[in-house]
């Protein structure tokens, strides 16, 4: 993680020194991750593309203010989240449903031991039911809780990185993630039967 941060900082310093082309390296590196983050907040693909583009435009314009105190991707995540929030407010709509948890980027939910047995048609059906329940539970979460749990469980960010991205104290991040996990656990517990007593 630190080597990534150091490499990004070197590229940022190049951009700040006038090497505009160097910014393309950062775009190439983080375009997909930013777009993936936004799919949890924005449903329309054209809107996602617009927000991604606007995010990097804003980042490029503001890069002179980047001091390297946080990782570049934490900084760009914060810009992306705020840009998406602005879009949603402008469109006067709530954040839309997440893509199904069975998506290739959501391995954290797929890999837990309670859901690992998918050898039979019955267990396959059960896994789908659980996936739908998790998806529904996450869709119903307030935006702050959903963003926090996605960044933690799917994007693998640390509490410190999430706090920086969401511009809030670490204690608030821990509380949001705990509340999100409790809400999701309550939704899937009836489907797990005796296994429902285990943490997912």
RAGI-V808116 format. One record per residue. N is the residue number from 1. SS is DSSP state (@ for helix, = for strand, . for the rest). BURIAL is # if it has 16 or more other ideal C-beta (glycine too) atoms within 10 Angstrom, else .. Layout:
n:N ss:SS burial:BURIAL
n:N ss:SS burial:BURIAL
This chain:
n:1 ss:. burial:.
n:2 ss:@ burial:.
n:3 ss:@ burial:.
n:4 ss:@ burial:.
n:5 ss:@ burial:.
n:6 ss:@ burial:.
n:7 ss:@ burial:.
n:8 ss:@ burial:#
n:9 ss:@ burial:.
n:10 ss:@ burial:.
n:11 ss:@ burial:#
n:12 ss:@ burial:#
n:13 ss:@ burial:.
n:14 ss:@ burial:#
n:15 ss:@ burial:#
n:16 ss:@ burial:.
n:17 ss:. burial:.
n:18 ss:. burial:.
n:19 ss:. burial:.
n:20 ss:@ burial:.
n:21 ss:@ burial:.
n:22 ss:@ burial:#
n:23 ss:@ burial:#
n:24 ss:@ burial:.
n:25 ss:@ burial:#
n:26 ss:@ burial:#
n:27 ss:@ burial:#
n:28 ss:@ burial:.
n:29 ss:@ burial:#
n:30 ss:@ burial:#
n:31 ss:@ burial:.
n:32 ss:@ burial:.
n:33 ss:@ burial:.
n:34 ss:@ burial:#
n:35 ss:@ burial:#
n:36 ss:@ burial:#
n:37 ss:@ burial:#
n:38 ss:@ burial:#
n:39 ss:. burial:#
n:40 ss:. burial:#
n:41 ss:. burial:#
n:42 ss:. burial:#
n:43 ss:. burial:.
n:44 ss:. burial:.
n:45 ss:@ burial:.
n:46 ss:@ burial:.
n:47 ss:@ burial:#
n:48 ss:@ burial:#
n:49 ss:@ burial:.
n:50 ss:@ burial:.
n:51 ss:@ burial:#
n:52 ss:@ burial:#
n:53 ss:@ burial:.
n:54 ss:@ burial:#
n:55 ss:@ burial:#
n:56 ss:@ burial:#
n:57 ss:@ burial:.
n:58 ss:@ burial:.
n:59 ss:@ burial:#
n:60 ss:@ burial:.
n:61 ss:@ burial:.
n:62 ss:@ burial:.
n:63 ss:@ burial:#
n:64 ss:@ burial:.
n:65 ss:@ burial:.
n:66 ss:. burial:#
n:67 ss:. burial:.
n:68 ss:. burial:.
n:69 ss:. burial:.
n:70 ss:. burial:#
n:71 ss:. burial:#
n:72 ss:@ burial:#
n:73 ss:@ burial:#
n:74 ss:@ burial:#
n:75 ss:@ burial:#
n:76 ss:@ burial:#
n:77 ss:@ burial:#
n:78 ss:@ burial:#
n:79 ss:@ burial:#
n:80 ss:@ burial:#
n:81 ss:@ burial:#
n:82 ss:@ burial:.
n:83 ss:@ burial:#
n:84 ss:@ burial:#
n:85 ss:@ burial:.
n:86 ss:@ burial:.
n:87 ss:@ burial:#
n:88 ss:@ burial:#
n:89 ss:@ burial:.
n:90 ss:@ burial:.
n:91 ss:. burial:.
n:92 ss:. burial:.
n:93 ss:. burial:.
n:94 ss:. burial:.
n:95 ss:. burial:#
n:96 ss:. burial:.
n:97 ss:. burial:.
n:98 ss:. burial:#
n:99 ss:. burial:.
n:100 ss:. burial:.
n:101 ss:. burial:#
n:102 ss:. burial:.
n:103 ss:. burial:#
n:104 ss:. burial:.
n:105 ss:. burial:.
n:106 ss:. burial:#
n:107 ss:@ burial:.
n:108 ss:@ burial:#
n:109 ss:@ burial:#
n:110 ss:@ burial:.
n:111 ss:. burial:.
n:112 ss:. burial:.
n:113 ss:@ burial:.
n:114 ss:@ burial:.
n:115 ss:@ burial:#
n:116 ss:. burial:.
n:117 ss:. burial:.
n:118 ss:. burial:.
n:119 ss:. burial:.
n:120 ss:. burial:.
n:121 ss:@ burial:.
n:122 ss:@ burial:.
n:123 ss:@ burial:.
n:124 ss:@ burial:.
n:125 ss:@ burial:.
n:126 ss:@ burial:#
n:127 ss:@ burial:#
n:128 ss:@ burial:.
n:129 ss:@ burial:.
n:130 ss:@ burial:#
n:131 ss:@ burial:#
n:132 ss:@ burial:#
n:133 ss:@ burial:#
n:134 ss:@ burial:#
n:135 ss:@ burial:#
n:136 ss:@ burial:.
n:137 ss:@ burial:#
n:138 ss:@ burial:#
n:139 ss:@ burial:.
n:140 ss:@ burial:.
n:141 ss:. burial:#
n:142 ss:. burial:.
n:143 ss:@ burial:.
n:144 ss:@ burial:#
n:145 ss:@ burial:#
n:146 ss:@ burial:#
n:147 ss:@ burial:#
n:148 ss:@ burial:#
n:149 ss:@ burial:#
n:150 ss:@ burial:#
n:151 ss:@ burial:#
n:152 ss:@ burial:#
n:153 ss:@ burial:#
n:154 ss:@ burial:#
n:155 ss:. burial:#
n:156 ss:. burial:.
n:157 ss:. burial:#
n:158 ss:. burial:.
n:159 ss:@ burial:#
n:160 ss:@ burial:.
n:161 ss:@ burial:#
n:162 ss:@ burial:#
n:163 ss:@ burial:#
n:164 ss:@ burial:#
n:165 ss:@ burial:#
n:166 ss:@ burial:#
n:167 ss:. burial:.
n:168 ss:. burial:.
n:169 ss:. burial:.
n:170 ss:@ burial:.
n:171 ss:@ burial:.
n:172 ss:@ burial:#
n:173 ss:@ burial:#
n:174 ss:@ burial:.
n:175 ss:@ burial:.
n:176 ss:@ burial:#
n:177 ss:@ burial:#
n:178 ss:@ burial:.
n:179 ss:@ burial:#
n:180 ss:@ burial:#
n:181 ss:@ burial:#
n:182 ss:@ burial:.
n:183 ss:@ burial:#
n:184 ss:@ burial:#
n:185 ss:@ burial:#
n:186 ss:@ burial:.
n:187 ss:@ burial:#
n:188 ss:@ burial:#
n:189 ss:@ burial:.
n:190 ss:@ burial:.
n:191 ss:@ burial:.
n:192 ss:@ burial:#
n:193 ss:@ burial:.
n:194 ss:@ burial:.
n:195 ss:@ burial:.
n:196 ss:@ burial:.
n:197 ss:@ burial:.
n:198 ss:. burial:.
n:199 ss:. burial:.
n:200 ss:. burial:#
